[in-house]
Amino acid sequence: MLKDSLIECGAIKFGKFILTSGKESKYYVDIKQASTNPKVLKEIAIEMSKLMVDDNIDLLAGMELGAVPLAVALSLETNIPYVIIRKEKPGHGTGKQLVGSVQPGQNVLVVEDVATTGGSVVKALDALRAQELNVDKVIVVVDREEGAAENLKDQNIQLIPLVKASDLK
């Protein structure tokens, strides 16, 4: 079970942490501990692929840094190409925020490591929609259940977690 794998690999830590959202938390979900472990990363990709059976997905997308290994693993599992979403447009090279090949009108599935309020996902959605890509679903490894699902619903996005924070406690 994925929840057990996350605990066993040390991805769930307890203490005092400040999250990306700025909130303070008594626990931290370090998906990088999981995504650098080939066995757990493969398990995540398999679980995500099970949620895509009836979807018409042309492209996968993951925000740098945490979601990139997830997008790569899911791409290898499904043979669907992926793009990397940079947090900011670079001031060098092509200056593009999306790394990879995209065509307007493609259907994109966003993968995310951890969702708290959904702020990072909204930034990813903005970058994808600016390229006229269609997104209606995000699969996240862990939903901290602190507002992300509700905030994304306002954007017409369905958040689908593999694990919920309430499953970890």
TIDREN-92037 format. One record per atom (N, C-alpha, C, O): y, x, z. Coordinates in steps of 0.05 Angstrom, whole numbers, plus 5000, padded with zeros to 4 digits. Layout:
<atoms>
YXZ/...
</atoms>
This chain:
<atoms>
497750175000/500050005000/502550185000/502650375015/504450114984/506850284980/508350325007/509250555012/508550125022/509950145048/508750375065/510150535076/506150385066/504750595081/505150865069/505551065083/505150885042/505651135029/508451245035/508851485038/510451065036/513151145042/513351255070/514751455075/512051135089/512051225116/510651495119/511551675131/508251515106/506651755108/507951995096/507652215106/509551965074/510752195061/513452265074/514652465066/514252125095/516752195109/519252075097/521452175103/518951875080/521351755067/522851575086/525151505081/521651495108/522951325127/523551495152/521751595165/526151515158/526951685180/528551515200/530051335193/528351585226/529751435247/531651625261/531051855265/533951515268/536051675281/538751535276/538851285276/540851695272/543551585267/544351695240/544551935236/544951515221/545551595193/547951435183/548351205191/549451565166/551651425151/550551385122/549751585109/550651145113/549551075086/551751105065/554151135071/550951105040/552751125017/554950905019/557250945012/554050675029/555950445031/558050495053/559950345055/557650705070/559450755092/558450635118/559550695139/556450465116/555350345141/553750545157/552650735146/553650505183/551950665200/549250525204/549150275205/547150685205/544550565208/542750725227/543150965231/540850585239/538950715257/536550825242/534850965253/536350765216/534250875200/535250945172/537250845163/533851125159/534651225133/532251215114/530051295122/532651115090/530451115071/531151335051/532951315035/529551555052/529951785035/527851785013/525751915014/528451624992/526551594970/526051864956/523951894943/527852054959/527352314946/524852444958/523452594944/524252384984/521752484995/519352364981/517352494978/519652114972/517451984958/517452064929/515252114918/519752084916/519752144887/519152434880/518652494857/519252604900/518352884895/515452924901/514353144898/514152714910/511252714916/509852574892/510152334889/508352724875/507252604851/505552354856/505652164841/503952354877/502252124883/503951874890/503351664880/505951904906/507651684914/509351594890/509751354886/510451784875/512051714852/510351554832/511351354820/507951634827/506151484809/505651204820/505651014804/505251184846/504850914858/507250734854/506950504848/509650854857/512150694853/512250604824/512850374819/511650784805/511750704776/509750484770/510450304755/507450504781/505350294776/506250034787/506049824773/507350034811/508249784824/510649664808/510749414804/512449834798/514649734782/513649614756/514549404747/511749754743/510749654717/509349384719/509449224701/508149324742/506849064747/508948834746/508248614740/511448904752/513548694753/514848654726/516748504724/513948804706/515148794679/513448654658/514148654635/511148544666/509148444647/510348254626/509748294602/511848064633/512947874614/515747934604/516947764591/516848164612/519548224604/519648354576/517848484567/521948304563/522448414537/524448644541/526848614536/523548874550/525149094558/525149304535/523049394527/527549384526/527849584506/528349864518/527850064506/529449864542/530450104554/530550084584/531049874596/529950314597/530150334626/532650494633/533550654616/533750444656/536150594664/536050654694/535250484710/536850894700/537050974728/539551144733/540251314717/540951084755/543351224763/542551504775/540651524790/544151704767/543651964779/544151954809/545951794817/543052074824/540852264824/538252124832/536152174820/538351954852/535951844863/534151674845/531751674848/535351534826/533751364809/532651504784/530951384770/533551744778/532651884754/529551934754/528251864734/528452044776/525552074775/523951814772/521851804760/525151604784/523851334781/523851244752/521851144743/526151274739/526351194711/524451364693/523151254675/524251624699/522451794684/519551704688/518051674668/518751674713/515951594719/515351324707/513151284696/517151134708/516650874697/516550884666/514950744653/518151054655/518151104626/515351214617/514251124597/514351404632/511751514626/509551314629/507551304614/509851134649/507850924654/507850714633/505750604627/510150644622/510450414604/511050494575/510950314557/511650744569/512450834543/515050704533/515450674509/516750624552/519350524546/521350744550/521350874571/523150804531/525151014535/527050944558/527350714566/528451154567/530251114589/532951254584/533051434567/534951174599/537551314599/538251374628/537451234647/539751584631/540851664657/543751574658/545251624639/544451444679/547251364683/548651564701/547851594725/550651694690/552151874707/554051714724/555051504716/554651814748/556451674766/559251674755/560751484760/560051874741/562651904729/562352004700/560452144694/564251934683/564252054656/564952344659/566952404672/563452524646/564152804649/566552874631/567152744611/567953084639/570153184624/569453394604/571053554595/566853414597/565853614579/563753494561/562953264564/562853654541/560753564523/561553314508/563853294498/559753114507/560352864493/562052674509/563252484499/562252734536/563952564553/562752294558/564052104568/560152254552/558851994555/557751964583/556652154595/557951724593/556851654620/553851604618/552451644638/552851524595/549951474592/548751714577/549751794556/546651814588/545152034575/542651914563/540951824578/542451924537/540251804523/541251634500/543651594497/539451534485/540151374462/540151074468/538250964478/542450944461/542750654466/543850524441/545250644425/543050264438/544150104416/545149844428/543749724445/547549754421/548549504431/546449274428/545149254407/546249104448/544448884447/541648934459/540048754462/541149184466/538549244478/538349124505/540249094520/535849044513/535248934539/534449164557/532549314551/535849194580/535549424598/534549324625/535449124636/532649474636/531749434663/532849674679/532349904673/534349614700/535449824718/533449864740/532449674752/532850124746/531250184770/533050334790/534850484782/532550284815/534250394836/532450474859/530250364863/533350674874/531650764896/531950594921/530050484931/534450564931/534950404955/537450224950/539450324938/537349974958/539649804955/540549714983/538949625000/543149744989/544249655014/546149425008/545349185012/548449474998/550349264990/550349214960/551449014951/549149394945/549049364916/551349494901/551549474877/553049634915/555349764903/554649964881/555949964860/552650134886/551850324865/550650184841/551150274818/549249964845/548149814823/550349694806/550149694782/552449594819/554649474804/555949684786/556749624764/556249924796/557350144780/555550194756/556550244733/552950194760/551050234738/551250014718/551250064694/551449764728/551749534710/554249554693/554249494669/556449644705/558949674690/558649864667/559649814645/557350094673/556950294652/555150194629/555750244606/553150044636/551349934616/552649714600/552449704575/554049534613/555349314600/557649414582/558249284561/558849634589/560949754572/559849844545/561349864526/557249884544/555949964519/554549724506/552949744488/555249484515/554249224505/551249204507/549849104489/550249294530/547349274536/546949034554/548648964570/544648904552/543948664567/542248744592/540248874589/543248654615/541748714640/541648454656/543748324659/539248384666/539148144683/537348194707/536948024724/536148434709/534248494731/534448784739/534848964723/534248824765/534149094777/531649104795/531248924812/530049304791/527749344810/528549574828/529249794818/528349534854/529049734874/526549794890/524949614896/526250044898/524050124915/524249984942/522449854952/526650024955/527049904982/529649754982/531749864976/529549504989/531949334994/532449335024/530749235040/534649445033/535349455061/536149175072/536549145096/536248975054/536948705061/539648685076/539848545096/541648815065/544248815076/546348715056/548648805057/545548535039/547448405021/547148464991/548448334975/545548654984/545348734956/544348494938/545548444917/542348354947/541248134931/543347924926/543647824904/544847854947/546947654944/549247754926/550247604909/550148004930/552348114914/551548134885/553248084867/549048204879/548148224851/547747954839/548147924815/547047754855/546747484844/549447384833/549447244813/551647474846/554247404836/554847524808/556547434794/553347734801/553547864775/551347774756/551047884734/549947554764/547747454748/545447654745/544247674724/544947794766/542847994767/540847924788/541547864811/538347934781/536147894800/535248164812/534548344796/535348194838/534448434851/531548384860/530948204875/529748564851/526948534858/526048784873/525848994861/525548754899/524748994915/521649024914/520148834913/520849274915/518049334920/517349314949/515249214957/519349394966/519049384995/521649285006/523849364997/521549115027/523949025041/524149175068/522049245079/526549215077/526949345103/525349205125/524249335143/525248935124/523848785145/520848855144/519448815164/519848955121/516949035120/516549295134/514249355142/518649455138/518349725149/518649735179/517749925192/519749525190/520249525219/517849435235/517849435260/
</atoms>
